[in-house]
Amino acid sequence: MKCWKNDVAEKRAQQKPESEIRLIQLMIDEPKITKEQLNNIKAKVLVVAGENDMILRSHTEYIASEIPKSTLKIYKGASHGVPVERADELSKDVIEFIK
């Protein structure tokens, strides 16, 4: 399993731009959403992820399972960039979900 904290230390040592470091730090620190907060979401939610997403599938499935009116869609062959990699398919799925 990837250790994001090591990545932050490496990027700082390499004097990488702070924007690169902030993204990794965000992945370490967020989201801070409790099970109770997920359970209290009242709106219908479409939870999307790529089959090869950087977010663990088990985490995505957990989020979807804890939101009462959620639908989970995993895009085959896609990464975390589903909106770019599967733009047409995602657009159709969002329109169908809204209907």
N, CA, C and O atoms as CSV, one atom per row, in Angstrom:
chain,resi,resn,atom,element,x,y,z
A,1,MET,N,N,0.842,-1.184,0.000
A,1,MET,CA,C,0.000,0.000,0.000
A,1,MET,C,C,0.885,1.244,0.000
A,1,MET,O,O,1.913,1.291,0.675
A,2,LYS,N,N,0.486,2.206,-0.735
A,2,LYS,CA,C,1.242,3.444,-0.891
A,2,LYS,C,C,1.235,4.245,0.405
A,2,LYS,O,O,0.208,4.343,1.076
A,3,CYS,N,N,2.371,4.809,0.749
A,3,CYS,CA,C,2.455,5.676,1.931
A,3,CYS,C,C,2.578,7.120,1.445
A,3,CYS,O,O,3.651,7.564,1.037
A,4,TRP,N,N,1.471,7.834,1.498
A,4,TRP,CA,C,1.421,9.208,1.008
A,4,TRP,C,C,2.339,10.123,1.812
A,4,TRP,O,O,2.892,11.080,1.269
A,5,LYS,N,N,2.505,9.836,3.104
A,5,LYS,CA,C,3.373,10.690,3.922
A,5,LYS,C,C,4.811,10.644,3.421
A,5,LYS,O,O,5.519,11.650,3.462
A,6,ASN,N,N,5.246,9.469,2.945
A,6,ASN,CA,C,6.587,9.362,2.363
A,6,ASN,C,C,6.687,10.190,1.092
A,6,ASN,O,O,7.716,10.813,0.830
A,7,ASP,N,N,5.616,10.196,0.303
A,7,ASP,CA,C,5.606,10.996,-0.922
A,7,ASP,C,C,5.760,12.483,-0.616
A,7,ASP,O,O,6.482,13.197,-1.312
A,8,VAL,N,N,5.081,12.941,0.423
A,8,VAL,CA,C,5.184,14.353,0.819
A,8,VAL,C,C,6.628,14.677,1.199
A,8,VAL,O,O,7.177,15.685,0.756
A,9,ALA,N,N,7.234,13.830,2.009
A,9,ALA,CA,C,8.619,14.057,2.430
A,9,ALA,C,C,9.562,14.072,1.227
A,9,ALA,O,O,10.450,14.920,1.143
A,10,GLU,N,N,9.371,13.135,0.298
A,10,GLU,CA,C,10.212,13.078,-0.900
A,10,GLU,C,C,10.061,14.336,-1.747
A,10,GLU,O,O,11.052,14.909,-2.200
A,11,LYS,N,N,8.829,14.760,-1.959
A,11,LYS,CA,C,8.591,15.944,-2.790
A,11,LYS,C,C,9.153,17.201,-2.131
A,11,LYS,O,O,9.665,18.087,-2.816
A,12,ARG,N,N,9.060,17.279,-0.820
A,12,ARG,CA,C,9.661,18.435,-0.124
A,12,ARG,C,C,11.175,18.414,-0.272
A,12,ARG,O,O,11.795,19.451,-0.507
A,13,ALA,N,N,11.772,17.230,-0.133
A,13,ALA,CA,C,13.226,17.096,-0.274
A,13,ALA,C,C,13.662,17.455,-1.696
A,13,ALA,O,O,14.750,17.995,-1.898
A,14,GLN,N,N,12.821,17.157,-2.666
A,14,GLN,CA,C,13.125,17.466,-4.068
A,14,GLN,C,C,12.734,18.900,-4.441
A,14,GLN,O,O,12.899,19.322,-5.586
A,15,GLN,N,N,12.216,19.635,-3.461
A,15,GLN,CA,C,11.765,21.024,-3.643
A,15,GLN,C,C,10.741,21.157,-4.776
A,15,GLN,O,O,10.801,22.070,-5.600
A,16,LYS,N,N,9.799,20.205,-4.779
A,16,LYS,CA,C,8.715,20.233,-5.762
A,16,LYS,C,C,7.768,21.385,-5.434
A,16,LYS,O,O,7.756,21.869,-4.302
A,17,PRO,N,N,6.979,21.826,-6.404
A,17,PRO,CA,C,6.023,22.914,-6.156
A,17,PRO,C,C,5.037,22.558,-5.046
A,17,PRO,O,O,4.624,21.406,-4.910
A,18,GLU,N,N,4.674,23.549,-4.271
A,18,GLU,CA,C,3.752,23.345,-3.159
A,18,GLU,C,C,2.406,22.804,-3.645
A,18,GLU,O,O,1.726,22.103,-2.896
A,19,SER,N,N,2.011,23.112,-4.874
A,19,SER,CA,C,0.739,22.620,-5.405
A,19,SER,C,C,0.728,21.096,-5.488
A,19,SER,O,O,-0.304,20.477,-5.230
A,20,GLU,N,N,1.855,20.480,-5.844
A,20,GLU,CA,C,1.955,19.017,-5.875
A,20,GLU,C,C,1.845,18.443,-4.468
A,20,GLU,O,O,1.192,17.422,-4.253
A,21,ILE,N,N,2.473,19.093,-3.537
A,21,ILE,CA,C,2.481,18.622,-2.146
A,21,ILE,C,C,1.098,18.771,-1.536
A,21,ILE,O,O,0.651,17.900,-0.791
A,22,ARG,N,N,0.414,19.873,-1.847
A,22,ARG,CA,C,-0.929,20.108,-1.287
A,22,ARG,C,C,-1.902,19.017,-1.691
A,22,ARG,O,O,-2.723,18.590,-0.880
A,23,LEU,N,N,-1.824,18.563,-2.926
A,23,LEU,CA,C,-2.726,17.508,-3.390
A,23,LEU,C,C,-2.520,16.231,-2.592
A,23,LEU,O,O,-3.490,15.600,-2.173
A,24,ILE,N,N,-1.293,15.852,-2.384
A,24,ILE,CA,C,-1.002,14.640,-1.600
A,24,ILE,C,C,-1.446,14.838,-0.159
A,24,ILE,O,O,-2.035,13.940,0.443
A,25,GLN,N,N,-1.164,16.016,0.397
A,25,GLN,CA,C,-1.559,16.303,1.780
A,25,GLN,C,C,-3.077,16.224,1.924
A,25,GLN,O,O,-3.587,15.744,2.936
A,26,LEU,N,N,-3.782,16.691,0.922
A,26,LEU,CA,C,-5.245,16.615,0.930
A,26,LEU,C,C,-5.702,15.165,1.007
A,26,LEU,O,O,-6.651,14.841,1.722
A,27,MET,N,N,-5.019,14.292,0.267
A,27,MET,CA,C,-5.383,12.877,0.281
A,27,MET,C,C,-5.089,12.234,1.633
A,27,MET,O,O,-5.749,11.268,2.014
A,28,ILE,N,N,-4.121,12.750,2.348
A,28,ILE,CA,C,-3.797,12.229,3.677
A,28,ILE,C,C,-4.833,12.703,4.695
A,28,ILE,O,O,-5.286,11.931,5.541
A,29,ASP,N,N,-5.196,13.965,4.605
A,29,ASP,CA,C,-6.012,14.600,5.642
A,29,ASP,C,C,-7.516,14.525,5.431
A,29,ASP,O,O,-8.270,14.650,6.396
A,30,GLU,N,N,-7.968,14.330,4.227
A,30,GLU,CA,C,-9.394,14.420,3.931
A,30,GLU,C,C,-9.895,13.143,3.265
A,30,GLU,O,O,-9.069,12.358,2.799
A,31,PRO,N,N,-11.137,12.904,3.198
A,31,PRO,CA,C,-12.177,13.678,3.856
A,31,PRO,C,C,-12.360,13.227,5.297
A,31,PRO,O,O,-12.094,12.076,5.644
A,32,LYS,N,N,-12.798,14.112,6.091
A,32,LYS,CA,C,-13.093,13.779,7.485
A,32,LYS,C,C,-14.617,13.735,7.624
A,32,LYS,O,O,-15.233,14.615,8.225
A,33,ILE,N,N,-15.190,12.705,7.060
A,33,ILE,CA,C,-16.637,12.522,7.081
A,33,ILE,C,C,-16.935,11.278,7.907
A,33,ILE,O,O,-16.397,10.202,7.649
A,34,THR,N,N,-17.788,11.440,8.889
A,34,THR,CA,C,-18.117,10.314,9.757
A,34,THR,C,C,-19.228,9.460,9.135
A,34,THR,O,O,-19.935,9.893,8.225
A,35,LYS,N,N,-19.354,8.252,9.648
A,35,LYS,CA,C,-20.429,7.356,9.222
A,35,LYS,C,C,-21.784,8.029,9.457
A,35,LYS,O,O,-22.684,7.932,8.622
A,36,GLU,N,N,-21.920,8.698,10.576
A,36,GLU,CA,C,-23.179,9.377,10.901
A,36,GLU,C,C,-23.484,10.475,9.876
A,36,GLU,O,O,-24.634,10.645,9.473
A,37,GLN,N,N,-22.463,11.212,9.459
A,37,GLN,CA,C,-22.682,12.250,8.455
A,37,GLN,C,C,-23.122,11.634,7.128
A,37,GLN,O,O,-24.026,12.150,6.471
A,38,LEU,N,N,-22.490,10.541,6.739
A,38,LEU,CA,C,-22.900,9.856,5.514
A,38,LEU,C,C,-24.333,9.367,5.634
A,38,LEU,O,O,-25.127,9.515,4.704
A,39,ASN,N,N,-24.664,8.783,6.783
A,39,ASN,CA,C,-26.015,8.254,7.018
A,39,ASN,C,C,-27.079,9.343,6.969
A,39,ASN,O,O,-28.242,9.061,6.682
A,40,ASN,N,N,-26.693,10.576,7.245
A,40,ASN,CA,C,-27.650,11.685,7.299
A,40,ASN,C,C,-27.834,12.412,5.971
A,40,ASN,O,O,-28.612,13.363,5.899
A,41,ILE,N,N,-27.147,11.992,4.935
A,41,ILE,CA,C,-27.340,12.610,3.624
A,41,ILE,C,C,-28.705,12.174,3.105
A,41,ILE,O,O,-28.973,10.980,2.975
A,42,LYS,N,N,-29.552,13.131,2.814
A,42,LYS,CA,C,-30.930,12.842,2.403
A,42,LYS,C,C,-31.111,12.825,0.890
A,42,LYS,O,O,-32.050,12.206,0.389
A,43,ALA,N,N,-30.239,13.484,0.166
A,43,ALA,CA,C,-30.357,13.560,-1.294
A,43,ALA,C,C,-29.927,12.251,-1.934
A,43,ALA,O,O,-29.162,11.481,-1.354
A,44,LYS,N,N,-30.428,12.012,-3.136
A,44,LYS,CA,C,-29.927,10.894,-3.928
A,44,LYS,C,C,-28.506,11.240,-4.343
A,44,LYS,O,O,-28.219,12.385,-4.691
A,45,VAL,N,N,-27.625,10.264,-4.309
A,45,VAL,CA,C,-26.214,10.495,-4.620
A,45,VAL,C,C,-25.729,9.435,-5.593
A,45,VAL,O,O,-25.985,8.244,-5.417
A,46,LEU,N,N,-25.027,9.886,-6.622
A,46,LEU,CA,C,-24.368,8.975,-7.545
A,46,LEU,C,C,-22.883,8.978,-7.165
A,46,LEU,O,O,-22.183,9.974,-7.349
A,47,VAL,N,N,-22.426,7.861,-6.641
A,47,VAL,CA,C,-21.023,7.708,-6.245
A,47,VAL,C,C,-20.314,7.048,-7.421
A,47,VAL,O,O,-20.688,5.956,-7.849
A,48,VAL,N,N,-19.286,7.720,-7.941
A,48,VAL,CA,C,-18.577,7.184,-9.103
A,48,VAL,C,C,-17.090,7.018,-8.796
A,48,VAL,O,O,-16.507,7.768,-8.013
A,49,ALA,N,N,-16.502,6.021,-9.435
A,49,ALA,CA,C,-15.067,5.773,-9.295
A,49,ALA,C,C,-14.619,4.955,-10.492
A,49,ALA,O,O,-15.423,4.328,-11.181
A,50,GLY,N,N,-13.330,4.979,-10.717
A,50,GLY,CA,C,-12.759,4.154,-11.768
A,50,GLY,C,C,-12.345,2.802,-11.216
A,50,GLY,O,O,-12.026,2.675,-10.034
A,51,GLU,N,N,-12.350,1.814,-12.062
A,51,GLU,CA,C,-11.915,0.474,-11.671
A,51,GLU,C,C,-10.475,0.500,-11.152
A,51,GLU,O,O,-10.118,-0.275,-10.264
A,52,ASN,N,N,-9.659,1.384,-11.703
A,52,ASN,CA,C,-8.258,1.516,-11.299
A,52,ASN,C,C,-8.023,2.815,-10.531
A,52,ASN,O,O,-6.961,3.429,-10.633
A,53,ASP,N,N,-9.016,3.216,-9.773
A,53,ASP,CA,C,-8.966,4.475,-9.028
A,53,ASP,C,C,-7.900,4.433,-7.943
A,53,ASP,O,O,-7.586,3.373,-7.402
A,54,MET,N,N,-7.348,5.605,-7.634
A,54,MET,CA,C,-6.370,5.695,-6.548
A,54,MET,C,C,-7.056,5.545,-5.181
A,54,MET,O,O,-6.414,5.192,-4.191
A,55,ILE,N,N,-8.351,5.814,-5.142
A,55,ILE,CA,C,-9.125,5.615,-3.920
A,55,ILE,C,C,-9.470,4.126,-3.857
A,55,ILE,O,O,-9.959,3.554,-4.832
A,56,LEU,N,N,-9.218,3.519,-2.731
A,56,LEU,CA,C,-9.494,2.090,-2.606
A,56,LEU,C,C,-10.961,1.793,-2.899
A,56,LEU,O,O,-11.855,2.502,-2.436
A,57,ARG,N,N,-11.191,0.754,-3.661
A,57,ARG,CA,C,-12.563,0.371,-4.002
A,57,ARG,C,C,-13.385,0.108,-2.735
A,57,ARG,O,O,-14.562,0.461,-2.664
A,58,SER,N,N,-12.764,-0.503,-1.758
A,58,SER,CA,C,-13.484,-0.781,-0.505
A,58,SER,C,C,-13.948,0.516,0.166
A,58,SER,O,O,-15.011,0.543,0.786
A,59,HIS,N,N,-13.168,1.582,0.047
A,59,HIS,CA,C,-13.570,2.873,0.628
A,59,HIS,C,C,-14.742,3.464,-0.151
A,59,HIS,O,O,-15.688,3.990,0.435
A,60,THR,N,N,-14.670,3.371,-1.473
A,60,THR,CA,C,-15.759,3.883,-2.309
A,60,THR,C,C,-17.041,3.101,-2.039
A,60,THR,O,O,-18.117,3.687,-1.918
A,61,GLU,N,N,-16.928,1.804,-1.946
A,61,GLU,CA,C,-18.098,0.967,-1.666
A,61,GLU,C,C,-18.667,1.277,-0.289
A,61,GLU,O,O,-19.884,1.287,-0.106
A,62,TYR,N,N,-17.800,1.526,0.670
A,62,TYR,CA,C,-18.251,1.882,2.025
A,62,TYR,C,C,-19.043,3.180,1.988
A,62,TYR,O,O,-20.127,3.265,2.566
A,63,ILE,N,N,-18.507,4.192,1.312
A,63,ILE,CA,C,-19.202,5.481,1.222
A,63,ILE,C,C,-20.582,5.275,0.606
A,63,ILE,O,O,-21.581,5.768,1.130
A,64,ALA,N,N,-20.634,4.557,-0.492
A,64,ALA,CA,C,-21.920,4.313,-1.153
A,64,ALA,C,C,-22.883,3.552,-0.253
A,64,ALA,O,O,-24.080,3.842,-0.234
A,65,SER,N,N,-22.370,2.588,0.485
A,65,SER,CA,C,-23.255,1.786,1.344
A,65,SER,C,C,-23.794,2.573,2.533
A,65,SER,O,O,-24.844,2.230,3.076
A,66,GLU,N,N,-23.094,3.614,2.938
A,66,GLU,CA,C,-23.518,4.389,4.105
A,66,GLU,C,C,-24.417,5.574,3.758
A,66,GLU,O,O,-25.015,6.177,4.650
A,67,ILE,N,N,-24.519,5.912,2.480
A,67,ILE,CA,C,-25.434,6.972,2.052
A,67,ILE,C,C,-26.734,6.299,1.646
A,67,ILE,O,O,-26.764,5.534,0.682
A,68,PRO,N,N,-27.813,6.581,2.378
A,68,PRO,CA,C,-29.067,5.853,2.177
A,68,PRO,C,C,-29.587,5.780,0.747
A,68,PRO,O,O,-30.015,4.708,0.321
A,69,LYS,N,N,-29.569,6.857,-0.003
A,69,LYS,CA,C,-30.138,6.860,-1.354
A,69,LYS,C,C,-29.034,6.957,-2.409
A,69,LYS,O,O,-29.131,7.749,-3.346
A,70,SER,N,N,-28.007,6.163,-2.251
A,70,SER,CA,C,-26.900,6.267,-3.208
A,70,SER,C,C,-26.928,5.143,-4.228
A,70,SER,O,O,-27.478,4.066,-3.997
A,71,THR,N,N,-26.320,5.434,-5.356
A,71,THR,CA,C,-26.098,4.471,-6.414
A,71,THR,C,C,-24.605,4.491,-6.697
A,71,THR,O,O,-24.005,5.559,-6.821
A,72,LEU,N,N,-24.010,3.321,-6.797
A,72,LEU,CA,C,-22.572,3.223,-7.049
A,72,LEU,C,C,-22.331,2.805,-8.489
A,72,LEU,O,O,-22.952,1.861,-8.980
A,73,LYS,N,N,-21.432,3.505,-9.166
A,73,LYS,CA,C,-21.035,3.133,-10.534
A,73,LYS,C,C,-19.513,3.120,-10.587
A,73,LYS,O,O,-18.861,4.135,-10.340
A,74,ILE,N,N,-18.956,1.956,-10.912
A,74,ILE,CA,C,-17.521,1.788,-11.109
A,74,ILE,C,C,-17.283,1.696,-12.612
A,74,ILE,O,O,-17.856,0.834,-13.279
A,75,TYR,N,N,-16.447,2.574,-13.147
A,75,TYR,CA,C,-16.174,2.614,-14.584
A,75,TYR,C,C,-14.999,1.711,-14.927
A,75,TYR,O,O,-13.868,1.942,-14.499
A,76,LYS,N,N,-15.287,0.689,-15.700
A,76,LYS,CA,C,-14.299,-0.316,-16.089
A,76,LYS,C,C,-13.125,0.333,-16.822
A,76,LYS,O,O,-13.311,1.123,-17.748
A,77,GLY,N,N,-11.921,-0.017,-16.389
A,77,GLY,CA,C,-10.706,0.449,-17.032
A,77,GLY,C,C,-10.319,1.884,-16.738
A,77,GLY,O,O,-9.263,2.335,-17.183
A,78,ALA,N,N,-11.141,2.612,-16.002
A,78,ALA,CA,C,-10.864,4.029,-15.717
A,78,ALA,C,C,-10.072,4.184,-14.423
A,78,ALA,O,O,-10.047,3.297,-13.570
A,79,SER,N,N,-9.426,5.346,-14.310
A,79,SER,CA,C,-8.700,5.685,-13.085
A,79,SER,C,C,-9.534,6.699,-12.306
A,79,SER,O,O,-10.760,6.705,-12.414
A,80,HIS,N,N,-8.880,7.552,-11.524
A,80,HIS,CA,C,-9.568,8.603,-10.774
A,80,HIS,C,C,-10.075,9.699,-11.717
A,80,HIS,O,O,-10.843,10.571,-11.312
A,81,GLY,N,N,-9.642,9.646,-12.963
A,81,GLY,CA,C,-10.021,10.661,-13.939
A,81,GLY,C,C,-11.262,10.309,-14.743
A,81,GLY,O,O,-11.329,10.618,-15.933
A,82,VAL,N,N,-12.231,9.680,-14.130
A,82,VAL,CA,C,-13.461,9.277,-14.827
A,82,VAL,C,C,-14.084,10.424,-15.632
A,82,VAL,O,O,-14.481,10.192,-16.774
A,83,PRO,N,N,-14.191,11.651,-15.097
A,83,PRO,CA,C,-14.829,12.723,-15.885
A,83,PRO,C,C,-14.124,13.022,-17.210
A,83,PRO,O,O,-14.756,13.502,-18.150
A,84,VAL,N,N,-12.831,12.746,-17.290
A,84,VAL,CA,C,-12.087,12.965,-18.529
A,84,VAL,C,C,-12.051,11.683,-19.360
A,84,VAL,O,O,-12.288,11.704,-20.568
A,85,GLU,N,N,-11.751,10.577,-18.699
A,85,GLU,CA,C,-11.575,9.302,-19.396
A,85,GLU,C,C,-12.881,8.723,-19.931
A,85,GLU,O,O,-12.881,8.043,-20.957
A,86,ARG,N,N,-13.970,8.978,-19.259
A,86,ARG,CA,C,-15.274,8.419,-19.638
A,86,ARG,C,C,-16.338,9.524,-19.680
A,86,ARG,O,O,-17.462,9.330,-19.215
A,87,ALA,N,N,-15.976,10.666,-20.232
A,87,ALA,CA,C,-16.860,11.839,-20.207
A,87,ALA,C,C,-18.248,11.550,-20.787
A,87,ALA,O,O,-19.259,11.897,-20.177
A,88,ASP,N,N,-18.299,10.923,-21.950
A,88,ASP,CA,C,-19.602,10.659,-22.580
A,88,ASP,C,C,-20.450,9.702,-21.746
A,88,ASP,O,O,-21.639,9.934,-21.530
A,89,GLU,N,N,-19.829,8.639,-21.290
A,89,GLU,CA,C,-20.557,7.642,-20.484
A,89,GLU,C,C,-21.022,8.253,-19.161
A,89,GLU,O,O,-22.152,8.027,-18.728
A,90,LEU,N,N,-20.142,9.026,-18.526
A,90,LEU,CA,C,-20.503,9.673,-17.263
A,90,LEU,C,C,-21.654,10.651,-17.475
A,90,LEU,O,O,-22.591,10.695,-16.678
A,91,SER,N,N,-21.583,11.431,-18.548
A,91,SER,CA,C,-22.660,12.395,-18.830
A,91,SER,C,C,-23.997,11.690,-18.973
A,91,SER,O,O,-24.998,12.129,-18.407
A,92,LYS,N,N,-24.018,10.602,-19.726
A,92,LYS,CA,C,-25.253,9.828,-19.900
A,92,LYS,C,C,-25.740,9.269,-18.566
A,92,LYS,O,O,-26.935,9.297,-18.274
A,93,ASP,N,N,-24.812,8.764,-17.763
A,93,ASP,CA,C,-25.185,8.194,-16.462
A,93,ASP,C,C,-25.742,9.265,-15.524
A,93,ASP,O,O,-26.698,9.010,-14.791
A,94,VAL,N,N,-25.153,10.452,-15.544
A,94,VAL,CA,C,-25.627,11.537,-14.679
A,94,VAL,C,C,-27.033,11.973,-15.114
A,94,VAL,O,O,-27.917,12.174,-14.282
A,95,ILE,N,N,-27.219,12.112,-16.417
A,95,ILE,CA,C,-28.549,12.507,-16.919
A,95,ILE,C,C,-29.587,11.461,-16.535
A,95,ILE,O,O,-30.680,11.805,-16.087
A,96,GLU,N,N,-29.252,10.192,-16.708
A,96,GLU,CA,C,-30.185,9.120,-16.347
A,96,GLU,C,C,-30.448,9.127,-14.832
A,96,GLU,O,O,-31.581,8.925,-14.396
A,97,PHE,N,N,-29.410,9.356,-14.048
A,97,PHE,CA,C,-29.551,9.383,-12.591
A,97,PHE,C,C,-30.477,10.528,-12.159
A,97,PHE,O,O,-31.295,10.361,-11.255
A,98,ILE,N,N,-30.346,11.657,-12.793
A,98,ILE,CA,C,-31.168,12.829,-12.442
A,98,ILE,C,C,-32.641,12.597,-12.795
A,98,ILE,O,O,-33.542,13.062,-12.096
A,99,LYS,N,N,-32.866,11.871,-13.892
A,99,LYS,CA,C,-34.263,11.591,-14.292
A,99,LYS,C,C,-34.960,10.810,-13.218
A,99,LYS,O,O,-36.136,10.476,-13.361
